[in-house]
């Protein structure tokens, strides 16, 4: 194990979703000010369509000035017209509430963690199984999938390695519930818990598997360095740790993302 210092938690204003909200609110305030000035000085009333387009352009410009990722520019540019179009359709409000509830159950705190739902493929599952230590008499191999989604990886490992203790942890309610019910229905030995992997002790595991996002990798690496036992493996699907050479890189099929493995 390594005693690297824990990375400082980012302040709320550094979270991209919070920045995006601030950009839209700032653009809205500027549109109101410009509309008021145009009416008072030039006697010109901005139409709703002009105000929506102005909001989109100003928000896109503010996102660039704020240093947000380039793809946020397109989101800010398209969001006001899309919102206006949805309003014009006069859809029942319950549809929007239902869609929000479904997305919340699936993605939960992705706005904070910046870890969306990424499903892994069977080829990746089999490659991870190949990285597990050989069976040890009297001592089970321990494996965890952090951000386990709907549980496919963990249940596959539990099926092909009956000697292993297999866990999955998932923060979003819907995937966690689905994986727990699937495991019970199928009689899988894999155990699923709902929670944040940051609260776990990685020192309990021989292999920690992650399919997160580029934004999450630096903090994950620091945690692994602090807690994981010498000889254990951290495995990331698709996303490498910036500045850290992987011990192994495994391909999972033509055109599909690789696995990166680091030996602690």
N, C-alpha and C positions, 0 to 999 in steps of 0.2 A: 504494500500500500504506500501511497505517497501523501505527504502532508501539504500539498499545494493549497493556497488560500482559496476559499470559496469566492466565486465571482460576485461582485455587488449586483443586487437586483436592480434592474433598470427602473428609473423613475417613470411614473405614468405617462408623462408628456413625451417620452421616447418610444412609446408603443405606437406602431404605425396606424392602428385603428383609431387611437385617440387623436393622433395628428390629422388623420383624414376627417374626423368629425370637426376638429378645429378649423381646418381649411374650408369646409363647406359652410360653417357658421360665419367665418370671416368673409367669404365671398358673398354670402347673403347680406351681411351688414353693409358691404360696399355697394351692392346692387340697390339696396334701400337708399343709401346716401346719394348715389348717382341719380336714382329716380326722383328723389326729392329735389336735388339741385336742378335737374332738367325741367321739372315742373315750375320751380320758382324763378329760374333765371331765363329759360327759353320758352316757357309755356308749353313744353312738349310732354305729353303723357306716354310713358313706356307701356307698350302692350304686354300682355302675359307672355306671348311667344318671344318677344325681344328680351324680356326680363329673364326667362329661362335660358336662352342662349347666352346672355351676358353672364349669368351665374355659372354656366358650364365653362366658359372661356376663362373667367377670373379664377375659378377654383383650380383649373388645370395649371394656370400660371403660378398660382400660390403654391401648388404642390411642387413645382419645379424649384421655386425659390426656397422652399423648406427642405430641399435636398431629398425628397422621397424617391423611392425606386421609380424607374421610368414607366412601369406598367400602371402605377397609380395615376399618372397623367390621363391615361385613357379612361380609367374608372371615373375620375372626377369630371372628365369631359362628357361622358355618356350618362352619368347618373341623373342630372337634372332633367334632360329630355325624357329619359325612361320613366322617372317619377311622374312627370307631367302627363305622359301617355297613359300610365296606369290610372291616374286620376280621371282622365278624360273617358276611360272605359267604364267608369262608375261600377266597378266590381264590388260585390258585397264585402264589407270589412272583415267578415269572418274568414274569408279566403286568405287574406293577408295575415290574420292572427294564426290560422292553421299552418300556413307556410312558415311563419316565424317559429312557432312551437316545434315543428318538425326539424327545422334547421338547428334550433337550439339543442334539441335532444341529440342530434347527430354530431354537431361540432362543438357544443358547449362553450368552453373558454378559448377557442382558437384565436379570438381577437387578442388574447393575452399571451398565450403560448406560441402563437404563430405555427402551430402544428395541425394542419388539416388532416382529413382522413385519406390515407394512402393505402390501398389494399396491395398486399404482396402476392406473388405468384407461386405456384407449386414448385417451380424450378428453384426459386429462392429458398423455399422450405427445405428441399432436399439438400441443397448446398449447405445450409446451416446445420442440418443433422450430421453432415460429414465433418463438421468442425468440432462437434462435441467430443469430450474425452471418452476414451474406451471405458466400458463398464468396470467398476471397482468393487471387489467383494466387500460387503459390509458397509459400503459408503456410497449412497446414491449420487449420481451426477445431478447438478442443479442448474436449471435453465429458466430464464424469464424473458418474456416479450413485453417491453414497455411501450405502451400505446398499442395494445393488442387488438383493437378494432373488434371485428366480429369473431375472432378466435381461431381462424383457420390455421395459422402457424403453430400456435401452442397445442392445439388438438392433434395436428399431424406429428409433432415431436413426441407427444405423449403416446401416440399409437405405435410409432416405429421404434421408440426407445423405452420399453417397459421398465427399465432400471432407473429412469430419470424422474426427478421431481420437477414438474413443469408448472409454471405460473404465468399468468397474464395479468397486466394491470392496465386499466383504461379509465380515463377521466370522464368521457362523454357518457351520459346515462343510457342512451339507446343501444350503442354497440356493446357496452358492458352487459346490459340485461340480455341482449340477444345471445351473446357468447355464453353466459352462465346457463341460460335455458337450453341452448344447443348441447352444451357439455353434459347436462343432466339427462337430456333426452337420449343422447347417443351413448351414454355411459362412459364418457371420457374421464380419464384421471386428471386431466388438466384442471387447475383451480384458477378462477378468475375473481379479481377484486376490483372494486371501483375506487380510484384515488389517483393522486399525483405521484409519479415515480420519484420525484425529488424527495419525498418523505421516506423512501425505502433505503435500506442499507445494501448497497451493491456487493459488499463483502461476503454475502451469503451465497453468491452464485458463481458457477464455473463459466457460464456464458450469458452475457446480457445482449439481447437483440433489440435493435431500434430501427424503426422506419419513420423518422420524424420530419425534419425540414432543415434547410441550411441555417436558419436563424437559431435553431436549438442546439446545434452541434458544439459550439465552444463551451457552453455550460455543462453539457453532457460529458464532454471530455474531462473537464475539471473535476466533476463528481466521480467519474470512473477512476481518475488518477488518485483521488483521495481515498477511495473506499475499496476498490477491487483488490483481490488477493494476487500476489505474484503468480504468474502462469495462467491466470484466467483470461478470457477473451471478451472484448467489446466488439460487436459486429453491427455495422450500419449498412442498411440497404440504400443504395443510390447516392447518399450524401456523405462525402468525406469530412474529416475534421480539418479545418483550415490550418495549414502549416505543420501538420503531423503526418509523417510518412506511415502508411499502413504496413503492417507485417505481411499481410496477404491481400490480394485483390482477386476475387473470384467472379468469373462471368456467369450469368444466369440465362444465357440464350442470346441469339443474334438480335440486336435492336432493343435489348432489355437492359435495365440498369444493373451494374455490378454490385457485389458485396465487398465492403471494406472491413478488414479485421485487424485489430490491434491487440498484441499480446502484452499484458501488463507486466 
